[in-house]
């Protein structure tokens, strides 16, 4: 995914809230290092996982971050056939859920939350 001003704008818009959130998590120094690397030209999406944010969160002009503005975040795993409404959330940066669709004996399918 290209490093675009659109993504940087979304990131910068959320920066005050992001700084508060990562400070509570003890990641303030990591954020400072991420900002320095982005300023030096490193792609933003390569740096986000260091903050527990999946790189694919940059899918549009919005950057959705954990605990901000009451919006959902991350991924959920759903029925591979869309036959039921089961959703298994995945914590940002966490392991892929091991749950399966027992009816079809298939892994659950990933969907953005």
C-alpha positions as CSV (number, residue, x, y, z in Angstrom):
1,X,0.0,0.0,0.0
2,X,1.5,3.4,-0.9
3,X,2.4,5.9,1.7
4,X,-0.1,8.7,1.0
5,X,-0.9,12.1,2.4
6,X,-4.5,10.8,2.9
7,X,-3.2,8.2,5.4
8,X,-0.9,10.6,7.1
9,X,-3.8,13.1,7.5
10,X,-6.0,10.4,9.1
11,X,-3.1,9.4,11.4
12,X,-2.4,13.0,12.3
13,X,-6.1,13.7,13.0
14,X,-6.1,10.9,15.7
15,X,-2.6,11.7,17.1
16,X,-3.7,13.5,20.3
17,X,-6.0,10.6,21.2
18,X,-3.5,8.0,20.1
19,X,-0.8,9.6,22.3
20,X,-3.1,9.4,25.3
21,X,-4.0,5.8,24.6
22,X,-0.4,4.6,24.1
23,X,0.8,6.5,27.1
24,X,-1.7,4.6,29.2
25,X,-0.3,1.4,27.7
26,X,3.3,2.3,28.4
27,X,4.1,2.8,24.7
28,X,4.8,6.5,24.7
29,X,8.5,6.0,23.7
30,X,7.5,3.6,21.0
31,X,5.1,6.2,19.5
32,X,7.9,8.8,19.6
33,X,10.2,6.4,17.7
34,X,7.4,5.6,15.2
35,X,6.9,9.4,14.6
36,X,10.6,9.9,14.1
37,X,10.7,7.0,11.6
38,X,7.7,8.3,9.7
39,X,9.2,11.7,9.5
40,X,12.4,10.1,8.1
41,X,10.3,8.6,5.3
42,X,9.4,5.1,6.6
43,X,5.9,4.0,5.4
44,X,3.3,4.6,8.1
45,X,1.7,1.2,7.6
46,X,5.1,-0.5,8.4
47,X,5.3,1.2,11.8
48,X,1.7,0.8,13.0
49,X,2.1,-2.8,14.2
50,X,4.7,-1.6,16.7
51,X,1.8,0.2,18.5
52,X,-0.5,-2.9,18.3
53,X,-2.3,-1.5,15.3
54,X,-2.7,-3.7,12.2
55,X,-1.2,-2.2,9.1
56,X,-4.3,-2.9,7.1
57,X,-6.2,-0.4,9.2
58,X,-5.2,2.1,6.5
59,X,-7.9,1.1,4.0
60,X,-9.3,4.5,3.4
61,X,-9.1,8.0,4.6
62,X,-10.1,7.0,8.1
63,X,-7.7,5.5,10.7
64,X,-9.7,3.6,13.3
65,X,-7.7,3.2,16.5
66,X,-8.5,1.2,19.7
67,X,-10.6,3.0,22.3
68,X,-11.2,6.1,20.2
69,X,-14.5,7.7,19.4
70,X,-16.4,4.6,20.3
71,X,-15.7,3.0,16.9
72,X,-15.0,-0.7,16.4
73,X,-11.5,-1.7,15.7
74,X,-9.5,-4.7,14.6
75,X,-10.7,-7.9,13.1
76,X,-13.3,-10.4,13.7
77,X,-13.5,-13.9,12.4
78,X,-16.9,-15.0,11.0
79,X,-18.7,-18.0,9.5
80,X,-16.9,-18.9,6.2
81,X,-20.3,-19.3,4.5
82,X,-22.1,-16.4,6.1
83,X,-24.6,-18.9,7.4
84,X,-24.7,-17.5,10.9
85,X,-23.9,-14.3,12.8
86,X,-21.0,-15.8,14.9
87,X,-18.2,-13.3,15.4
88,X,-14.9,-14.1,17.2
89,X,-12.9,-10.9,17.8
90,X,-9.1,-10.8,17.4
91,X,-7.2,-8.5,19.7
92,X,-4.9,-6.0,17.8
93,X,-1.6,-7.8,17.2
94,X,-2.9,-10.9,18.9
95,X,-3.0,-14.4,17.6
96,X,-5.5,-15.5,15.0
97,X,-8.4,-17.2,16.8
98,X,-8.2,-21.0,16.7
99,X,-12.0,-21.4,16.6
100,X,-13.5,-23.1,13.6
101,X,-16.9,-23.4,11.9
102,X,-17.9,-26.7,13.4
103,X,-20.8,-27.2,11.0
104,X,-18.6,-27.0,7.9
105,X,-15.3,-28.0,9.6
106,X,-13.5,-25.0,8.1
107,X,-11.6,-22.1,9.7
108,X,-13.5,-18.9,10.3
109,X,-13.1,-16.1,7.7
110,X,-11.4,-12.8,8.6
111,X,-13.4,-9.6,8.3
112,X,-12.6,-6.1,9.4
113,X,-14.6,-5.0,12.5
